[in-house]
Amino acid sequence: MQTRGEQMLALRRSRMASAPAILRGGFRPFFLGGAVWAVVVLALWLTALAGAITLPTAFDPLAWHRHEMLFGFVGAIVSGFLLTAIPNWTGRLPIAGPPLLALFAVWLAGRIAVFCSSRVGMAPAAVVDVVFYLVLVALALREVLAAKNRNVPIVGVVFLFGVANALDHAIGMGAIADDGLGWRSGLSLVVVMISLIGGRIIPSFTRNWLVKQGVREGLPGQPTRFDLAAIGVTATALAAWVVLPDNVVTGDLLALAAALQFARLARWKGWRTVSDPLVIILHIGYLWVPVGLALLAASIFDPMILRSAAVHALTAGAMATMILAVMTRATLGHTGRELRAGPATVALYLFVCLGAVLRVTAPLGLIDYTLGMEVSAVFWGGAFLVFLAAYGPILFAPRLGEKA
């Protein structure tokens, strides 16, 4: 007679075998949906900004744009990464088939509800949107606890991200006076996640690539106390920015965090991997973290440096570049394909980098603001369109060697 654990294992195997390819791993629907939503939100936001349409959301257009880019688009990618990483962490089969479809449907319902919140009401929209994160965290926590895995803190950060989402809705409904508390919290938590997870995968992938090239000396090592200190100072600085965004002490902490993150990145020796786009893009994406922290500190000390430049260094720069770096690599690896960047992959990396540079330099006055914003949007959105064109068919296709 089978135990309950054996029954669950058999059920998951059955779901994996019978599910369409798009539902055989969390990265598939969430990477696809997140990329589509990034393009849709950008297009709608620019159209609304031009006065061509009125968005049917109860949020003001800027607040909706921030909310959906952060808790909609980035939230989808975080979900896809988490659901894909958990089987590697725990050795358990991934969530697939109808349960995965149901979870994705809740995420999609949240996007529709928030978009139409002027009609369905802000409170119902908030409930649908927040429930998604509660369900995601419950599923993730079940998996890591069942395996007695050490990654509970990462699940905890995702839970706090869901709390930040709820705060943003509460602000939209007028329950909290500080209109930036929700998005500042969400942005800060994503930067902390990049610092935590990037600090594991970037030196590891870099080391593996260098070893394949025959390098045996001066390899990046495993995280040390220095890395823990850098993460701790960064988390403290961002927590101070969430609560006291204009305080001089906050600026000092952010400047210290930027210096530590620059030093941390330098220890990984990314310049040695410039010939492999799949590896060097991880270093470029992470570079935006200290750049964004430094600009955030500078914006506190010098009012001529606009905070929007710092925010977009962390969002259009760090988040978007790291997202595309991880999505491309994970999609290739988890579908059994060669880890090699083809022309389309190189193009989308180039596009997102150009888009981020233009989006950050425009508010700093280094280029014409209007032209910089427009061209930035073309490049940044183009990067995700190229991803959809090149990787969308792969996400719908079975892993190489699997049956359709």
C-alpha positions as CSV (number, residue, x, y, z in Angstrom):
1,M,0.0,0.0,0.0
2,Q,1.4,3.4,-1.0
3,T,2.1,6.0,1.6
4,R,0.7,9.5,1.2
5,G,4.1,10.8,0.0
6,E,4.3,8.1,-2.6
7,Q,0.7,8.9,-3.8
8,M,1.6,12.6,-4.1
9,L,4.7,11.7,-6.1
10,A,2.7,9.5,-8.4
11,L,0.1,12.2,-8.9
12,R,2.7,14.8,-9.8
13,R,4.4,12.5,-12.3
14,S,1.0,11.8,-13.9
15,R,0.3,15.6,-14.1
16,M,3.7,16.2,-15.7
17,A,3.2,13.5,-18.2
18,S,-0.4,14.5,-19.2
19,A,0.1,18.3,-19.1
20,P,0.8,20.4,-22.2
21,A,4.4,21.5,-22.4
22,I,3.5,25.1,-21.3
23,L,2.4,23.7,-17.9
24,R,5.3,21.4,-17.2
25,G,7.2,24.0,-15.1
26,G,6.5,27.3,-13.4
27,F,9.0,29.2,-15.6
28,R,7.0,28.4,-18.7
29,P,3.7,30.3,-18.1
30,F,5.1,32.9,-15.8
31,F,8.1,33.9,-17.9
32,L,5.8,34.1,-21.0
33,G,3.0,36.0,-19.1
34,G,5.5,38.3,-17.4
35,A,7.2,39.2,-20.7
36,V,3.8,39.9,-22.4
37,W,2.6,42.0,-19.5
38,A,5.8,44.1,-19.5
39,V,5.2,45.0,-23.2
40,V,1.4,45.6,-22.6
41,V,1.9,47.8,-19.6
42,L,4.6,49.9,-21.3
43,A,2.5,50.4,-24.4
44,L,-0.6,51.3,-22.4
45,W,1.3,53.7,-20.1
46,L,2.9,55.5,-23.0
47,T,-0.5,55.8,-24.8
48,A,-2.2,57.1,-21.7
49,L,0.7,59.5,-21.1
50,A,0.2,60.9,-24.6
51,G,-3.5,61.5,-23.7
52,A,-4.7,59.1,-26.4
53,I,-6.6,56.8,-24.0
54,T,-8.0,56.8,-20.4
55,L,-7.1,53.7,-18.4
56,P,-10.1,52.0,-16.7
57,T,-8.1,51.7,-13.4
58,A,-8.9,53.4,-10.1
59,F,-5.1,54.0,-9.7
60,D,-3.8,57.2,-11.3
61,P,-1.9,56.3,-14.5
62,L,1.6,56.7,-13.0
63,A,0.6,54.6,-9.9
64,W,-0.9,51.9,-12.1
65,H,2.3,51.8,-14.2
66,R,4.5,51.5,-11.1
67,H,2.2,48.9,-9.5
68,E,1.9,46.7,-12.6
69,M,5.6,46.8,-13.6
70,L,6.6,45.9,-10.1
71,F,3.9,43.6,-8.7
72,G,2.5,42.4,-12.0
73,F,5.5,42.0,-14.4
74,V,8.4,41.5,-11.9
75,G,6.0,39.5,-9.6
76,A,5.4,37.0,-12.4
77,I,9.1,36.5,-13.1
78,V,9.8,36.1,-9.4
79,S,7.0,33.5,-9.3
80,G,8.4,31.6,-12.3
81,F,11.9,31.6,-10.8
82,L,10.7,30.5,-7.4
83,L,8.6,27.6,-8.8
84,T,11.5,26.5,-10.9
85,A,14.1,26.8,-8.2
86,I,12.2,24.9,-5.6
87,P,12.5,21.4,-7.3
88,N,16.3,22.0,-7.5
89,W,16.4,23.0,-3.8
90,T,14.2,20.2,-2.5
91,G,14.5,17.3,-5.0
92,R,10.7,17.2,-5.3
93,L,8.8,17.2,-8.6
94,P,7.7,20.7,-9.8
95,I,4.1,21.9,-9.5
96,A,2.6,21.3,-13.0
97,G,-0.6,20.7,-14.9
98,P,-3.9,22.0,-13.5
99,P,-2.5,23.4,-10.2
100,L,0.0,25.5,-12.1
101,L,-2.7,26.6,-14.5
102,A,-4.9,27.6,-11.6
103,L,-2.1,29.6,-10.0
104,F,-1.3,31.4,-13.3
105,A,-5.0,32.2,-13.7
106,V,-5.1,33.9,-10.3
107,W,-2.1,36.0,-11.3
108,L,-3.8,36.9,-14.6
109,A,-7.1,37.7,-12.8
110,G,-5.2,40.1,-10.6
111,R,-3.9,41.9,-13.6
112,I,-7.3,42.2,-15.2
113,A,-8.9,43.2,-11.9
114,V,-6.4,46.0,-11.2
115,F,-6.6,47.3,-14.7
116,C,-10.5,47.4,-14.5
117,S,-10.5,48.5,-10.8
118,S,-12.6,51.7,-11.5
119,R,-15.4,49.3,-12.6
120,V,-14.9,46.3,-10.3
121,G,-13.9,48.4,-7.3
122,M,-10.5,48.8,-5.7
123,A,-11.1,46.5,-2.7
124,P,-12.2,43.5,-4.8
125,A,-9.2,44.1,-7.2
126,A,-6.9,44.2,-4.2
127,V,-8.2,41.0,-2.8
128,V,-7.7,39.1,-6.1
129,D,-4.2,40.6,-6.5
130,V,-3.1,39.9,-2.9
131,V,-4.5,36.4,-2.8
132,F,-2.1,35.4,-5.6
133,Y,0.9,36.0,-3.4
134,L,-0.7,34.3,-0.4
135,V,-1.3,31.1,-2.5
136,L,2.2,31.3,-4.1
137,V,3.9,31.6,-0.7
138,A,1.8,28.8,0.8
139,L,2.7,26.5,-2.0
140,A,6.4,27.4,-1.8
141,L,6.5,27.1,2.0
142,R,4.9,23.7,1.8
143,E,7.6,22.5,-0.5
144,V,10.6,23.8,1.3
145,L,9.3,22.7,4.7
146,A,8.5,19.2,3.5
147,A,12.1,18.9,2.3
148,K,13.5,20.7,5.4
149,N,15.3,23.0,3.0
150,R,17.3,26.1,4.0
151,N,15.7,28.5,1.6
152,V,12.8,29.5,3.8
153,P,14.2,33.0,4.1
154,I,13.8,33.5,0.3
155,V,10.2,32.4,0.6
156,G,9.9,34.9,3.5
157,V,11.1,37.8,1.2
158,V,8.5,36.8,-1.4
159,F,5.9,36.9,1.4
160,L,7.0,40.5,2.3
161,F,6.8,41.4,-1.4
162,G,3.2,40.3,-1.2
163,V,2.7,42.5,1.8
164,A,4.2,45.4,-0.1
165,N,1.7,44.8,-2.8
166,A,-1.1,44.9,-0.2
167,L,0.3,48.2,1.1
168,D,0.3,49.7,-2.4
169,H,-3.4,48.8,-2.7
170,A,-4.1,50.3,0.7
171,I,-2.4,53.5,-0.4
172,G,-4.5,53.6,-3.5
173,M,-7.6,53.4,-1.4
174,G,-6.4,56.2,0.8
175,A,-5.8,54.1,4.0
176,I,-2.1,55.2,4.2
177,A,-0.8,58.7,3.8
178,D,2.7,57.9,2.4
179,D,1.9,57.3,-1.3
180,G,5.4,55.8,-1.9
181,L,5.5,53.3,0.9
182,G,4.2,50.3,-1.1
183,W,6.3,50.6,-4.2
184,R,9.5,51.6,-2.3
185,S,9.0,48.5,-0.2
186,G,8.4,46.3,-3.2
187,L,11.4,47.7,-5.1
188,S,13.7,47.3,-2.1
189,L,12.7,43.7,-1.6
190,V,13.4,42.8,-5.2
191,V,16.9,44.5,-4.9
192,V,17.5,42.4,-1.8
193,M,16.4,39.2,-3.7
194,I,18.8,40.1,-6.6
195,S,21.6,40.6,-4.0
196,L,20.8,37.2,-2.3
197,I,20.2,35.1,-5.4
198,G,22.6,36.9,-7.7
199,G,25.3,36.4,-5.1
200,R,24.8,32.7,-5.4
201,I,24.4,32.2,-9.1
202,I,26.7,34.8,-10.7
203,P,30.0,33.6,-9.0
204,S,28.9,30.0,-9.5
205,F,28.1,30.3,-13.2
206,T,31.3,32.5,-13.7
207,R,33.5,29.9,-12.0
208,N,32.0,27.0,-14.0
209,W,32.5,28.9,-17.3
210,L,36.1,29.8,-16.4
211,V,36.9,26.2,-15.4
212,K,35.6,25.0,-18.8
213,Q,38.0,27.5,-20.5
214,G,40.8,25.8,-18.6
215,V,41.3,28.5,-15.9
216,R,42.3,27.1,-12.6
217,E,43.5,30.1,-10.6
218,G,41.8,33.3,-9.4
219,L,38.3,31.8,-9.6
220,P,35.3,33.4,-7.9
221,G,34.7,31.7,-4.6
222,Q,31.6,30.9,-2.5
223,P,29.9,33.7,-0.6
224,T,31.9,34.9,2.5
225,R,31.3,37.1,5.5
226,F,32.0,40.0,3.2
227,D,29.1,39.1,1.0
228,L,26.8,38.7,4.1
229,A,28.0,42.2,5.3
230,A,27.2,43.7,1.8
231,I,23.8,42.1,1.8
232,G,23.1,43.2,5.4
233,V,24.1,46.8,4.8
234,T,22.1,46.9,1.5
235,A,19.0,45.6,3.3
236,T,19.5,48.1,6.1
237,A,20.0,51.0,3.7
238,L,16.9,50.2,1.7
239,A,14.8,49.7,4.8
240,A,15.9,53.2,5.9
241,W,15.0,54.5,2.4
242,V,11.5,52.9,2.7
243,V,10.8,54.7,6.0
244,L,13.0,57.9,5.7
245,P,13.6,58.4,2.0
246,D,15.0,61.9,2.3
247,N,17.1,61.5,5.5
248,V,20.8,62.2,5.3
249,V,21.7,59.1,7.3
250,T,19.7,57.1,4.7
251,G,21.9,58.7,2.1
252,D,25.1,57.7,4.0
253,L,23.9,54.1,4.3
254,L,23.0,53.9,0.6
255,A,26.4,55.2,-0.4
256,L,28.1,52.6,1.9
257,A,25.9,49.9,0.4
258,A,26.8,51.0,-3.1
259,A,30.5,50.8,-2.3
260,L,30.2,47.3,-0.9
261,Q,28.2,46.1,-3.8
262,F,30.7,47.5,-6.3
263,A,33.5,45.7,-4.4
264,R,31.4,42.5,-4.3
265,L,30.8,42.6,-8.0
266,A,34.5,43.2,-8.7
267,R,35.4,40.0,-6.7
268,W,33.4,38.0,-9.2
269,K,35.8,39.1,-12.1
270,G,33.1,39.3,-14.7
271,W,35.4,41.0,-17.3
272,R,37.0,37.6,-17.8
273,T,33.7,36.3,-19.3
274,V,33.1,39.0,-21.9
275,S,33.2,36.4,-24.7
276,D,30.1,34.6,-23.4
277,P,26.9,36.7,-23.5
278,L,25.0,34.4,-21.2
279,V,27.5,35.0,-18.4
280,I,28.6,38.6,-18.9
281,I,25.0,39.8,-19.0
282,L,24.6,38.6,-15.4
283,H,27.5,40.9,-14.3
284,I,26.1,43.8,-16.4
285,G,22.7,43.4,-14.8
286,Y,24.2,43.2,-11.3
287,L,26.3,46.3,-12.0
288,W,23.0,48.3,-12.0
289,V,22.5,47.5,-8.3
290,P,25.5,49.6,-7.0
291,V,24.9,52.2,-9.7
292,G,21.2,52.6,-8.6
293,L,22.2,52.7,-4.9
294,A,24.8,55.3,-5.6
295,L,22.3,57.4,-7.6
296,L,19.7,57.0,-4.8
297,A,22.3,58.3,-2.3
298,A,23.2,61.2,-4.6
299,S,19.6,62.2,-5.0
300,I,19.3,62.7,-1.3
301,F,22.4,64.9,-1.1
302,D,21.9,66.8,-4.4
303,P,18.4,67.8,-5.5
304,M,19.7,68.3,-9.0
305,I,20.0,64.6,-9.3
306,L,16.5,63.3,-9.8
307,R,15.3,60.3,-7.9
308,S,13.7,58.8,-11.0
309,A,17.2,58.2,-12.5
310,A,18.1,56.1,-9.4
311,V,14.8,54.3,-9.4
312,H,15.0,53.4,-13.1
313,A,18.7,52.3,-12.6
314,L,17.3,49.7,-10.2
315,T,14.2,48.8,-12.2
316,A,14.8,49.3,-16.0
317,G,18.4,48.5,-15.3
318,A,19.0,45.9,-12.6
319,M,15.6,44.2,-12.5
320,A,15.0,44.0,-16.2
321,T,18.5,43.0,-17.2
322,M,18.7,40.3,-14.5
323,I,15.2,39.1,-15.4
324,L,16.2,38.7,-19.1
325,A,19.5,37.1,-18.1
326,V,17.8,34.6,-15.9
327,M,14.8,33.9,-18.2
328,T,17.0,33.2,-21.2
329,R,19.4,31.0,-19.3
330,A,16.7,29.1,-17.4
331,T,14.6,28.6,-20.5
332,L,17.5,27.1,-22.4
333,G,18.7,24.9,-19.5
334,H,15.4,23.6,-18.3
335,T,14.2,22.7,-21.8
336,G,17.4,20.7,-22.5
337,R,18.9,23.1,-25.0
338,E,22.5,24.2,-25.3
339,L,23.5,27.1,-23.1
340,R,24.5,29.3,-26.0
341,A,23.4,32.8,-26.8
342,G,22.2,33.1,-30.4
343,P,21.8,36.3,-32.4
344,A,18.3,37.0,-31.0
345,T,19.6,36.5,-27.4
346,V,22.5,38.9,-28.0
347,A,20.1,41.4,-29.6
348,L,17.7,41.4,-26.6
349,Y,20.6,41.8,-24.2
350,L,21.8,44.8,-26.2
351,F,18.3,46.3,-26.4
352,V,17.6,46.1,-22.7
353,C,21.0,47.6,-21.9
354,L,20.5,50.5,-24.3
355,G,17.0,51.0,-23.0
356,A,18.2,51.2,-19.4
357,V,21.1,53.5,-20.1
358,L,18.8,55.9,-22.0
359,R,16.1,55.8,-19.3
360,V,18.6,56.6,-16.6
361,T,20.6,59.3,-18.5
362,A,17.5,61.2,-19.7
363,P,16.4,62.6,-16.3
364,L,20.0,63.4,-15.5
365,G,20.0,65.8,-18.4
366,L,22.8,64.0,-20.2
367,I,20.6,63.6,-23.3
368,D,17.4,65.3,-24.6
369,Y,14.7,64.1,-22.1
370,T,11.9,63.5,-24.5
371,L,14.0,61.8,-27.2
372,G,15.7,59.7,-24.5
373,M,12.5,58.6,-23.0
374,E,11.0,57.6,-26.4
375,V,14.0,55.8,-27.7
376,S,14.5,54.1,-24.3
377,A,10.9,52.7,-24.5
378,V,11.5,51.4,-28.0
379,F,14.7,49.5,-27.0
380,W,13.4,48.3,-23.6
381,G,10.1,47.1,-24.9
382,G,11.9,45.7,-28.0
383,A,14.0,43.5,-25.7
384,F,10.9,41.7,-24.4
385,L,9.4,41.4,-27.8
386,V,12.5,39.7,-29.1
387,F,12.4,37.4,-26.0
388,L,8.8,36.5,-26.9
389,A,9.7,35.9,-30.5
390,A,12.8,33.8,-29.8
391,Y,11.8,32.0,-26.6
392,G,8.0,31.9,-26.8
393,P,8.0,28.8,-29.1
394,I,10.5,27.1,-26.7
395,L,8.3,27.7,-23.7
396,F,5.4,26.0,-25.6
397,A,7.5,23.1,-26.8
398,P,8.4,20.0,-24.8
399,R,11.9,19.6,-23.3
400,L,14.2,18.1,-25.9
401,G,13.7,14.3,-25.7
402,E,10.3,14.5,-24.1
403,K,7.0,13.7,-25.8
404,A,4.7,16.5,-26.7
